[in-house]
């Protein structure tokens, strides 16, 4: 009985030594089939992981931007003509009083009218103003307008861009928020109460406040036939 115990103890010691010292143990040969399956699995798994890391999801833009200086220049010619006609009226209103109530009234009543008048004398061209945060519901942006303005915000760039709309071109000129804009479009707590009351009365669903200096205020768009 003792002899069997010593033999069993000896075998147990050998097994434990083999577990603690794997380098001294004899490797168990694997069949080619098992090895190939393991390698194949690792290759596929590594490929999937690599694809997940190196291939980020891409957002497909619905806007067809074009790099044609002649198109951009033509659009900017129309936009500059429009802005040149409306600025003197607004600047004059800004100088009339110190609290800019007159300027707000002028902008509210005359901007749309002047835009329509300009469009009536320019054949095949439509000028309009829009913004992500708009005041007048008539200036609400469409989906192309929104994507272009989101792009302006993302790249923080104020250079005009041209877009191919199929039968027409659009040129977008971004407008940066200036100090004079903040009188009517700044923080609600800083806007003159008289101006705030006028805005609330005329545009009860106004979104165009709380802008900061240097931010994208909106865009002027020129759309014309090809």
Secondary structure, 3 states (H helix, E strand, C coil): CHHHHHHHHHHHHHHHHHHHCHHHCCCCCCCHHHHHHHHHHHHHHHHHHHHHHHCCCCCCCCCCEECCHHHHHHHHHHHHHHHHHHHHHHHHHHCCCCCCHHHHHHHHHHHHHHHHHHHHHCCCEEEEEEECCCCCHHHECCHHHHHHHHHHHHHCCCCCEEEECCCEEEEEEEEECCHHHHHHHCCCCCCCHHHHHHHHHHCCCCCCCCCCCCCEEEEEEEEEEC
